[in-house]
Each structure stands twice: as C-alpha cells, then as structure tokens.
Amino acid sequence: MDRVTAYVGEGGPRFILGLNPPDPGPHRAYVVTNVARKADVAPVVARLRHTAQAAFPDLLIEPKPFSLGSTESGQAVIRITASDEGALRAAAQEIKAAMRAQPGVIDIRDDWETRLFRMEAASQATTGTSLSVLRDRDQQIPVLVRTGGDQQALERLLDTRIITAAGAVSLSEVVTVTLATETSVIQKRNLLPTITVVGRHPAWTAQQLIDAVRPALAALPPGAAISFGGEIEENETATLAIFAALPACLMAMVMLFILQFNSMRRVTIIVLTIPFCAVGIILTLVAFQAPFDFMSNLGVFALIGTIISNAILIIEQIDEEEASGVPFAQAIVVAC
C-alpha cells in the first residue's frame, strides 16, 4: 500500500465522478487506500477482506476497488418495499440467506443496519441534545444542551436529583427504566419504506445472481414489492433510451439510402442483409454464455452498421465493374 486516507463520521469528498461515498454517520468510517503503481488490486482486496474482518469481527468491513459506474460490476441490488418493518426485515433476511447459500457470493448486506437501544434521558445526560449549529467558515459545530457534570456517567443517571413540591427525590423513585430497541436507519423510496439487499459474485453477472435467488423472491409474502437496481436497472434505462429513438433513426437511414442510390431495389437488398447478423449474434452469446444486456445491444448495432457498410461497398463496386464492361455475374464475383 502506498497511502491511506480515512474519513471518520463522514463519507468523504467525491473526487471522481463515479464515486458514491457512504452516507455520513457517527458509526461509519470510510478509508481510501492507494496501492503501489502496477500493483494487482484484486489480491489486495481479497487479503483485506479476510484479514480485516478476522481482526475486527464486530465490524462490517467492505473492501472493494473503485469502479467506473455508479454501482460495482456484477453487484445484484434487490429493493423490497412494504409498509411493515417486520415484513421488510424478514424478507431481507430470506434473500440474504438465499445469497449466502450460493457458493462464492460476497459483500451481502442491507441498508437498514441493526436496531439500537436509545434512551432520551440518557442521551441528554451524556451526549446532550442538539440545539443549534455554529458555522465557523466551512465547519459546522453543533451546539449541545446537556445536564451538569454529576450526571455524565450513564450508570448514575437514576441517581439524578429532581426538585418537587415535596422536596428533592431521586429519578429512580419516580420512573421505571425499560430497554427497547428502535430502527437506527429508515430508508425510503417514493415515500415508502424500502430495504435494499445487495450481494456480488466475482464470476457472475447481476442477472445470474438474481436468477439464482429467484425462488426465494417468489416465496416472499404478497405484501412485499420487489424491484431491481444496480446494473440491471441501469441497463434497462439505457436500453429504453436507445430504443425510444431507434424508429426515427431507422427511418432517416432508409431515406438517406433512397436518396443515395435512387433505387428501392438496392435499398431493399441492403436492408435484407441485416437479419443475417442474427446468426453470429446468437452463436456468440450462446458460446460465451453472455447476457443480452446493454453492451450486447451496442455490439449488435455496431455489427449491423458494419454489415450495412459492407453491403453498400459491394453494390458500389458492382456498379463500377459493370461501368467498365464486366458482365453482371462476373462483377458480383469480383466485388465479393
């Protein structure tokens, strides 16, 4: 490792466009590590994942390299929406269990974290209650209100003296303290409580991981709505954007061909070469077990453009051969 920078309690700056720092929180730390030039990042990440988690078993540690997109490649993102917190957490646990059952799946987590104990009186006596914020240049300093120094220890909270009409009594004489948990983080999407479960397999695409846990998704209760994020959502958005403008582009392309060749027969010949692209596309996707995603769509459009360009060159070469006196059949052989 070359340099290490840590941001405690905050997510840190977005120093590259594709970086999504974690949300700030007093229980979070974000560490940026620069490795030596020409170093292989994958073994470093794997070693950190093993050694750091073993050294700090009570922490959730997620070492990962920087990615160019907003989400890491191959990361499956499953969103669960329901009105009941118990149903949300139960559904998330079932999906995480299904991911853990798949060999090789790593970085399994959700974004609701754990339930925490919280006592308002204890909070005021120890950490205080935020009253305002003092701005000092680019810093925001919280202004806290809390009780005096005698009540700083949590175990002495019940000994706090309260002045009443009958005299001073201790807090333990008038209150009963019970411990209960509350949700530490509530994430919402479209104003509805939504818990997001993520997981990643180094050798799979996000769609393959989703297909592997689909039986668990189908077994969720009816009140839980499922949607997918990450690269699946990004691929769908990009694909819809492309196909929205595709009819107009095809029409403009056909009109240009008609203006160029002034012949519907030649334009028809060029267009009829497009379906032959399917032979190579299907064989390649099946041979390499590749998904038909956004990048595959770009490859298809590039292949179609190459086929059309080749057809145009062949037709123009045939015209030149015929103009020089070569018979039509021979001109086709020479052009091809």
Secondary structure, DSSP 8 states (H G I E B T S, - for coil): --EEEEEESS-----STT-------TT-EEEEEE--TT--HHHHHHHHHHHHHHH-TTS--------SSSS-TTEEEEEEE-S-HHHHHHHHHHHHHHHHTSTT-EEEEESS--EEE--HHHHHHHT-EEEEEEEETTEEEEEEE---GGG-SGGGGGG-EEEETTEEEEGGGT------EEES---EETTEEEEEEEEE-TTS-HHHHHHHTHHHHHTS-TT-EEEEEHHHHHHHHHHHHHHHHHHHHHHHHHHHHHHHH--HHHHHHHHHTGGGHHHHHHHHHHHHT---SHHHHHHHHHHHHHHHHHHHHHHHHHHHHHHTT--HHHHHHHH-
